[in-house]
Amino acid sequence: MTDLHTHILPGVDDGAKTVQDSLDLLRAQREQGVDRVVLTPHYYPDREPFEVFLQRREQAWQQLNAAVRALPQEERSSMPAMVLGAEVAYVPGLEAMADLRRLCIGNTRNLLLELPFFAWSAQMIRQLYAFLEKGGVTPILAHIERYIPCQPRKLFQEILDLGLPVQVGTDMLHGMFSPAMKLLKQGRGHLIASDCHDLLSRRPNLGDAYELAEKKLGVDRCVEIAELTAQLTEE
């Protein structure tokens, strides 16, 4: 099982603060049955130079890898495999950014994209079309259900109609009228990820989420979700 949206890298964003926090999150992922995690720290192109972010991410990546290698062999071998990526905030013109592939998941052309929480525009949708027309990078839309309360229904449907991979969050699957579960049932949501930040309020819970999804969607649908997640994150 792959968790494609996590904030486990130490000291890079609002997720894990220390290497020890990162190791504890990896252990919690393992207990959830996760054998592969994509490390997706926040990147805000309008707040930080590209190369500065890459340097900070690389330093944290090296620290975490060193800490995992220092574990006893038995525990080290049981830790989830790690793949480097980023959660990139949308800004106008993002599709034209040079070296955007360096922010993609591993060696794939798939980019975890966070859309704005303020009102979307037709211009933004046109620029998402530009991603598809260029063909170099495919956005994966992160935690799509969070935007429902703050976006016009028409624009939200237009985003779904783009045909891009859509991720929903584990914490939004609960409840009889869960919008995230509804999107999965309709086939408009394609992926489940934890977006874990810590062990308290935003913990690794992907295994729990899949158990719930199996009850609501059936085993076959959950297998499809897991297989697509692996496909989109394989190097």
C-alpha positions in Angstrom: 0.0 0.0 0.0 1.4 3.4 -1.0 0.7 6.7 0.7 1.3 9.3 -2.0 0.7 12.5 0.1 2.7 12.9 3.3 4.6 15.5 5.3 7.3 13.3 6.8 10.5 15.0 5.8 11.9 16.7 8.9 12.0 20.5 9.3 10.9 21.4 5.8 7.2 22.5 6.3 4.4 22.2 8.9 4.8 18.4 9.1 7.6 16.5 11.0 9.8 18.9 12.9 12.7 16.6 13.7 14.2 13.5 12.4 12.8 11.6 15.3 9.3 12.8 14.4 9.9 11.5 10.9 11.0 8.1 12.1 7.9 7.9 14.4 5.7 8.8 11.4 7.4 6.1 9.3 6.8 3.6 12.1 3.1 4.6 12.3 2.8 4.2 8.5 4.3 0.7 8.8 1.7 -0.2 11.5 -1.0 0.9 9.1 0.3 -1.6 6.5 1.9 1.0 4.3 5.1 -0.2 2.5 5.8 2.9 0.4 5.5 6.6 1.2 5.9 9.6 -1.1 7.4 12.5 0.7 5.6 15.6 -0.4 6.7 18.8 1.5 4.8 22.0 0.7 6.3 24.2 -2.0 5.0 27.7 -2.6 6.5 29.1 -5.8 5.5 32.6 -4.9 7.2 32.5 -1.5 10.5 30.8 -2.0 13.0 30.5 -4.8 13.0 27.1 -6.6 16.6 26.2 -5.9 16.3 27.2 -2.2 13.4 24.8 -1.8 15.3 22.0 -3.6 18.3 22.5 -1.4 16.2 22.4 1.8 14.4 19.4 0.6 17.6 17.6 -0.3 19.2 18.3 3.1 16.1 16.9 4.9 16.1 13.9 2.6 19.7 13.1 3.3 19.1 13.5 7.1 16.2 11.1 7.0 17.9 8.5 4.9 20.9 8.6 7.2 18.6 8.1 10.2 16.9 5.1 8.6 20.2 3.5 7.7 21.3 3.9 11.3 18.4 1.8 12.6 19.0 -1.8 13.5 18.8 -4.0 10.4 15.6 -5.7 11.4 13.7 -2.4 11.9 15.4 -0.8 8.9 14.2 -3.5 6.6 10.7 -3.2 7.8 10.4 0.6 7.2 8.3 1.8 4.2 10.3 2.6 1.1 10.5 6.4 0.5 10.1 8.3 -2.7 10.8 12.0 -3.0 8.2 14.5 -4.3 6.5 17.8 -3.3 3.0 19.2 -2.8 3.2 22.2 -5.1 0.8 25.2 -4.6 -0.8 26.4 -7.8 0.3 29.9 -9.0 -0.4 31.5 -12.4 2.1 30.3 -15.0 3.1 27.3 -13.0 2.9 25.0 -16.1 5.7 27.1 -17.7 8.1 26.8 -14.8 11.5 25.5 -15.9 12.6 22.1 -14.3 9.1 21.4 -12.9 9.8 17.7 -13.3 12.2 18.0 -10.4 9.2 18.4 -8.2 7.4 15.4 -9.6 7.0 12.1 -7.7 10.3 10.2 -8.0 11.2 9.8 -11.7 7.6 10.0 -12.8 5.9 12.9 -14.6 3.2 13.2 -12.0 3.1 16.3 -9.8 1.0 16.6 -6.6 -0.8 19.9 -7.0 -2.6 22.0 -4.3 -5.2 24.3 -5.7 -6.1 27.6 -4.1 -8.5 27.9 -1.3 -9.7 31.3 -2.6 -12.2 31.5 -5.4 -11.0 29.7 -8.6 -11.1 31.4 -12.0 -11.6 30.4 -15.6 -7.9 31.4 -16.1 -6.8 28.8 -13.6 -8.8 26.1 -15.4 -7.3 27.2 -18.8 -3.8 26.9 -17.2 -4.6 23.4 -16.0 -5.6 22.6 -19.6 -2.2 23.9 -20.6 -0.6 21.2 -18.4 -2.4 18.6 -20.5 -1.6 20.3 -23.8 2.2 20.5 -23.0 2.2 16.8 -22.0 5.3 17.1 -19.9 3.8 16.9 -16.4 0.5 15.5 -15.2 -1.0 17.2 -12.0 -2.5 15.0 -9.3 -5.1 17.2 -7.6 -4.5 17.0 -3.8 -7.4 16.6 -1.2 -10.0 17.8 -3.7 -12.9 17.5 -1.2 -11.5 20.4 0.8 -12.3 22.9 -1.9 -16.0 22.0 -2.1 -17.3 24.6 0.5 -15.4 27.5 -1.0 -15.8 27.0 -4.8 -18.7 27.6 -7.2 -20.2 24.2 -8.2 -19.8 24.9 -11.9 -16.0 25.5 -11.6 -15.6 22.6 -9.3 -17.3 20.3 -11.9 -15.1 21.8 -14.6 -12.0 20.8 -12.6 -13.3 17.3 -12.2 -14.1 17.1 -16.0 -10.4 17.7 -16.8 -9.8 14.0 -16.3 -6.8 14.5 -14.0 -6.1 12.1 -11.2 -7.9 13.2 -8.1 -6.8 12.5 -4.5 -9.1 12.5 -1.5 -8.0 12.6 2.1 -8.4 9.9 4.7 -9.9 12.1 7.3 -12.8 13.1 5.1 -14.1 9.6 4.4 -16.1 9.4 7.6 -19.8 10.2 7.9 -22.9 9.2 6.1 -22.7 12.1 3.6 -18.9 12.3 3.3 -18.1 14.3 0.1 -14.8 12.4 -0.3 -16.6 9.0 -0.2 -19.2 10.3 -2.6 -16.5 11.3 -5.1 -14.9 7.9 -4.9 -18.3 6.2 -5.4 -18.9 8.3 -8.5 -15.5 7.6 -9.9 -14.7 11.3 -9.7 -12.1 10.6 -7.0 -9.4 8.2 -7.8 -6.8 8.0 -5.0 -6.8 8.0 -1.2 -3.9 9.4 0.8 -3.3 10.4 4.4 -1.7 13.9 4.1 -0.2 13.0 7.5 1.7 15.7 9.4 2.1 14.4 12.9 0.9 11.6 15.3 -2.0 13.5 16.8 -4.4 15.6 14.7 -3.1 14.6 11.3 -1.8 11.1 11.8 -1.0 8.3 9.3 -4.3 6.4 8.9 -4.3 5.1 5.4 -4.9 1.5 6.5 -7.9 2.5 8.6 -9.2 4.5 5.6 -8.9 1.5 3.2 -10.8 -0.6 5.7 -13.6 1.9 5.8 -13.6 2.3 2.0 -13.9 -1.5 1.6 -17.1 -1.5 3.5 -18.5 1.4 1.4 -17.0 0.7 -2.0 -16.1 -3.0 -2.0 -12.8 -4.8 -2.2 -12.5 -4.6 -6.0 -12.8 -0.8 -6.0 -10.2 -0.5 -3.3 -7.8 -2.7 -5.2 -8.3 -0.4 -8.2 -7.5 2.6 -6.1 -4.4 1.0 -4.6 -3.2 -0.2 -8.0 -3.6 3.2 -9.6 -1.8 4.9 -6.7 1.2 2.5 -7.2 1.1 3.1 -10.9 1.3 6.9 -10.6 4.1 6.8 -8.1 6.3 4.0 -9.5 9.7 5.2 -10.7 
